[in-house]
Amino acid sequence: MKNLIHFLTKNISPLQIITKNSFWITIGKILGGILRALLVIFSARILGPDLYGSFALAINFVLIFSFLPELGLTAILTRELSKRKEEKEKIFNEILSFSLILSFLSYILILILGRIFIKDFKAIQILPILGIMMIFDVLREFSYAVYRAELKAELQGILHLITNFLLFMFGIISLIKYKSEIALSYAYFISIGIGFILSSLFLTKFLKRFKFIFDLQTYKFYFNSSWPIAVANALYLLLLFTDSIILGWFYPSYIVGIYNSAVKINEFLILFPTGISLALLPLFSSNLNKNNKNELKEMMEFGIYLNYLITLPLIFGIFALSDKLILFLFGEKYITAMYGLKILIPSLISTSIFMTFSQFLIAIDRRVELLIYEFIGYLINVILNIILIPKFDFIAASYATTVSSFITFMLGYFALQKYLNFNLWSGFIKPFISSLILFVFLFAFKSINFILLIFLGFILYFLSLLILKDRIFYEVKQNLNIIKGY
């Protein structure tokens, strides 16, 4: 037990640091995501498809603009703090000042453009509340960027969990007491605001010396590196939420609510592999100075392998149990969402590995090279949505998202090969075989209790990996042996 604690709290070796920081970021996002997903479930059930559709439309519109105050600067903050350790305070002051200006501009845009592009009056009403919530959320991410740079992802994991616990509690209270989308919006505003304050408490050494810096030349320096990330984030958010906006234009909020129940499950599941990509950035950045391509290649392949390990069982599991999952989470009113979920879920693997690609290109300051492919993917998505949604509602939106996601992923893979010649299929076979076994089991015993089935499937998956002597057990054992001598 002592060795495991050391494994999860000390920085010992590059692959162990990736695993440790991935663990904390992922566990925080997963547990926080579970709480947020439970809130989404209660919201959908208590508000119903109509009111929940209005809330989903408003928050999706607001989140599209979250790229502007963030502008890719959190990744740049992590990278620069990892590379220029002697200038930490200066870098923090400059980047945070830049983001504060952008936050004000983004809020004004939300209020103005919301009245142009949103027809639903209930959704328009809650835009000002959710706009401030979004800014608090972005500023909270700046704290996490510092934690990642200092290889202290445990702080991010714990604080992310606390914030989402507060969101869950305030959200449930507001839903039970008021049963309105406005009350739910205030719950988001208050809880995210408290989370922002708590995350700031661990940055006192930076905040005590914080000075607002207005320097266009300095902003230009960071913008030159961050704008490709910002555009990529904007395209990702547009890809994620444009379909809801288009659905809301052609169909009533009820259809938007049905579709978003499937989308929210997909969004939640992407939290599992997100921690891997976030943990890789500081290690990619620090190892570039050593110019060791073999170590960078090993890190990339290990990151891709971890993505397979996590996403493949999720995809196969959803294919087997999509109907039971929708019924369990949202109830019979949302049962048709199972079709959208089955179509959306394969995009999980392409999106997760693409995030790993982007972290490497951020580290070498070449993130801009993926933008053309992301734009192509987004353009395909929008064209498919506009053509097909009027005839095939949310089914069309689901296909558009998955198709565009895989096209973007494949183009990104070929773009990355000129910088790092890595094996995309490294470590694929054993997680794939174990996931296939999991699918057969889940489908064959589909009639038994849902929770019990998930629990047994989880055990079966890892037993299959153990029998196949998967790499993950070797890596854990090797690092535990290192810890004994630490």
N, C-alpha and C positions, 0 to 999 in steps of 0.2 A: 504493500500500500504506500509506504514511504517513497519507494522508487517511482511509483506512478505519479505521486504528487510532484516529485522533482521533474519528471518527464513533462508535466503540464504547466510548470511554473518557471523552469530554468531554460536558458538559451545555451545549447550545447553544440549542436552540429547543424549545417544548413538544412538537411532533410528533416531533422527533428524539429527545427524552428518552423519550417513550413507546416509540419503536422500539428505542432503545438498551437501555433497562431490560427491555423485553419480550424482546429478544434474549437477554440474559444470564440472566434468570430462566428463560426457555423452554429455552435450550440446556443450562443446568444440570439442569433437570427432565427434559429429553429424554434426555441422555446418562446421567444418574443413573437415569432410568426404564428405559433400555435394560439397564443393569447389573442393576437390580432385576427386570426382566422375564426376563432370562437366568437369574437365580437361581430365579425362579418356575418356569421351564421345566425346569431341572435338578432342582428339588425335586419337581415333578410326575412327572418321568420316573424318578428314583431311588427316591422314596418310594412311588410308585404311587398310584392314585386313593384307596385306603383311608387310608393314613397321611397323604397330602397333604390329604385331606378333613378329617381330625382337626385338622391344623395350621391349615387355612383357617378352620375353624369357630371355633377359639380366637382367632386373630388378628382375625377379623372381629368377634367379640364384644368384644374389648378395644378395638378402634378405635371402636366405637360410643360408648364413654365418653370418647374424646379431646376431645369438645366441652367437658367439664366443667373440666379444668384450663386449657384455652385460653379458654373462655367468651366468645369474640369479642374478647378483649383485645388480640390481636396487631394486628388492624385498627385498634382504638382507639389503640394505641400509635403506629402509623404516622401516623394522622390527627392526634393531639395533638402529636407531635413536629414535624410539618409546619406546624402552626398556631401553637403556643406555643413557639417556638424558644428563648426566654430561660429556660424552666423545664425543660429537658431532663432534668437529673439527678433532679429531684423527681418528674417524671412516670414515669421509668424505675423508681425505687425503689418508688413506690406500686403500680404495676401488677404488677411482678414479685413483690412481697410478697403481693399478693392471689392471684396464680396459684400460689404455693408452698403456700398453705393449701388451695386447691382441688385441688391435685395429691394431697395426702395423703388427702383425702376420696374422690376418684375411685378411688384404689387400694383402699381399704377396700370400696367398692361393688363393684368388679370381683370381689374374692375372695368376697364374700357372695352376690351375685346369680348368679355363674357356676355355683355349686353348685345353684341353683334352676332355671335355664333351660337348662342344657346336660346332655344325657344321656351324651355320649361321655366315658368316663373318661380317655382319652388327652388329650383337649382340656382337661379340668379340670386335669390335672397341670401343664400349661405356662402356665396363666393367671398365676401370680405372677411368672414371668420376663418374660412379654410385657407385663404391667402396668407394670413399672418401665421397660421399653423405651419404652413409649408416653409416659411422663412425660418421659423424656430427649428424645424427639422433639418434644414440645410446647414444652419449654423452648428447644430449638434454634431453633424458629420465632420466638421472641422476639428472638433475635439478628438474624434475617432481617428482622423488622419494623423494626428500627433502621436496617439497611442501606438498606431501601426508602425510609424517611423522609429519609435523607441523600442519596438518589438515587445510591447506590453499589451497584446491583444486581449488579455484577460480582463482589462478594464473596459474595453469596448463590449465584450460579451456580457459582462455583469450589468453595466449601465443600460445596455440595449434591452436587456430582460426587464430591469426595473421600470424603464419608461413604458414598455408595452404592458406591464402589469398594471401600472397606473391608468393607462388607456383603457384596458379591459374593465377595471373597476368603475372608473368614471362613466365609461360607455354603457355598461349594464345598468348602472343607477339611473342614468338619463333616459334610457329606453324604457325601463320599468315605470319610472315616475311620469314621464311626459309623452312617450311614444310618438316622437316627432323627429324629423330630419334636422331641425334647427338645434334641438337639445343635443343630439348626437354630434353635431358640428362643434358645439361649445365643449363637449367632452374631449374631442380631439385637440382643440386649441389649448385647453388647460393642461392636459396630461403631457403633450409634447413640449409645452412651455416649461413645465417642471423638469422634464427630462433634459432639456437644454441647460437649465440652471445647474442641475446635478453634475452633468458632464463637464461643465466649466469649472467646478470646484477642484478638479484634479489638474488644472492648468494654471494654478495660482502664480507659479514662477514666470509664466508668460504674461498673464493678465495684469499682474502688478506693475509690469513695465510696459504695458501696451500704450502705444501712442498712435493716434490716427495719422496716417500718412497719405497725403494727396499728392501724388507724383505720377504724371502721365507717362513719363519715360519708364518708370518702374513697372507701372501697370502694363505697358506695352511689352516689356521683357517677359512677364509671366503670360500675357495673352498669346504671345507667339508660340508658346509651348502648350497652352491650355485650350486654345480654340478648337483644335481637332477633337479633343476629348469632349468639349462642350457640344460641338455639332453632333458627335456620335451619341452623346447622351440625349440630345434633343431628338435625334432620329429614332433612338430606342423608345423614348417616351411617346413620340408620335406613333410609332409602330404599335405600342402597347395600348394606346388610348384613342387613336383616330377612329378605329372601327366602332367604338362606342358612340363617338360623336356622330358618325355617319348613320349608325343604327337609330340614334335618337332623332335624326332629321327625317327618316323615312317611316319609323315605327313608333308606337307609344312607349312610354317608360317601362311598361311591363316587359317588353321584349329585351330592353336594355338590362333590366334586372335579371332575367333568365340567363342571358349571355354572360353577364358579369359574375354570376355564381361559378361558372366554369373557369372564367379568366382568373378569379381570385384563388382557386385551387392551384392553377398553373403558376401564378405569381408566388404563392406560398412555397411550392415545391422548389422553385429556383433558388430559394434561400439556402437549401442544402449545399449546393456546389459554390455559392457565391463566396463563402469564406476562403475557399482554395485560391481563387484568383486574387483576392485582396491580400492574402498572406504572402503571395509570390512577389508582389511589386517591390517591397523594400529589399528583398534578397536579390532579385534581378538587378536592381539599381546599385547595390553595394558590390556585387560581383563583377559588374562591368568594368570597374576600375582595375580589376585583376586581369581582364581580357582573357578569361578562361572559358573558351567556347564549349569544352567538354562538360564543365560543371553547369553551364547555362543550359546545355542540351539535356543533361540529366534532370535538372530542375523542371524544365518544360515537360518532359516525358512523364515525370512523376506527377506533376499537376494534372496532366491529361488522364493518366491512369486513375487518380483519385476521383476525377469526374465520372469515369466509367463505373467505378466502384459504387458511386452514390446514385447516379442517374438511371442506370440500366434497370435496377430492381424497381425503381419508382415507375418507370414507363411500362414495364411488363405488368406490374401490379395494378396500375390504372386500367390497362386494357382488360384485365380479368374482372375488375370489381367496380367499374365506373358507375353502373346503375346503383349498386349498393351504397357506394360512397355518397352520391348525390342525395339519395333517400335518407341516409343517416345524418348528413350535414344539414340539408335544406328542406327536406320534406317533399311530398308528392307534387306540390305546386311547381317545383323546379325540375321535375324528372326529365323533361326533354333536354335539359342542359347536358345530360350524359353523352349525347351525340357530339356536341361541341367539344366536350372534354377529351373524348377519344381522338378527335382530330387535332386538338391543340397539343396534347402531351408529348408527341415525338419531338416537338421543337425544344423541349427541355435540354436534350443532349447537345444540339447544335448551339443553342444560346450559351450554355455553361462553358463549353470548350472555347467558343469565340471570345468569352470574357478573359480566359487565360491568354489567348493570343494578344488581346488588346493591352494587357498589363505588361507584356514583354516589349511591345512597341512604345508604350509610354516610357518605359525605362530607358530605351535607346533614343527617345525623342523623335520617333517616326510614326506616331499615332495617326498622323494625317493621311498616311497611305491606305488606311482602311476606309476612309470616308467615302470614296467613290463607290465602293462595293456596298456600304451601308445605305447610301443614297439610292443605288439601284434596287436594293432589297425593299426599301421604303416605297419607292415609286411603283414597283410591282404590286406591293401590298395595297396601296391606295387605288390603283387602276382596277385590281380585282374586286376590291370592296365596292367601288362606285358602279362597276358593271354588274356585279352579282348580288349585292345585298338587296336591291329592290325586288329581286325575284326569289332569293333563297334565304333571306333574313340572316340570323346569326350563324347558320351553317357555312355560308359563304365567308363570313368574317373569320371563322375558325380555319378554314382551308387557306385563306389569304395569308394569315399570320404564319402558319407552319411552312408553307411553300417559300415565302420570302425569307424566313429564318434560315432554311437550309441552303438557299442560293447564296445568301450573305456569308454563311459559314464556309462553304466550299471556296468561294472567291478569296476569303480571308486566309484560308489555309495555304493556297498557292502563293499569295502575296508574302507570307511569312517565310517561306522556304528559302528565299534569297539571303536572309539574314541568319537563319539557324536551320540546319538540315536535320530535322528531328523525325522520329517515327510516330505517325499519328495513331497507329494501332498497337503501340506498346502497352501491354497489360490488358488488352481488350478481351481476350478469349475466355479466361476463367470467370470474370464477372458476368460475361454474356451467358455462359453455360449455367452458372448458378441462378441467373435471372430467369432463364428458360425453365429450369426446374421449378422455380418459384411460381411462374405463370401456370404451369401444369397443375401444381398443387392447389393454388388458389381457385382455379377454374373447376377442378374436380370436386372440391369441398366447399363450393360457393354457398351452399345452403346452411352451413353452420353459423353460429354467432359471429357478427362482423368483427368485433374487438378481438375475440379469441382467434379468429382467422388471421388477423393482422399480426398478432403476437406470435403465433405458430409459424407464419410465413417469414417473419424476421429471424427467428431461430434457425429455420431451415436454410435460409439464404447464407447465413454465416457458417453453418455446419458444412454446407456445400463448398464454400470457399476454403474451409479448413481441410476438408478431404482432398480438394484439388491442390492443396499447398500453395495458396495464393500468396503473392508477394507481401501483402500488408502484415501478415503475421511475422515474417522474417524481419521486416523493418522495425516493428515494435520490439521484438526480442533483441535485436542488435542494439537499439538505443537504450533499452533497459540495462543491458550489459555495460554500456558506456557510463550510465548513471551510477552504477555500483562503484565505479572507480573515480567518480566525479568529486 
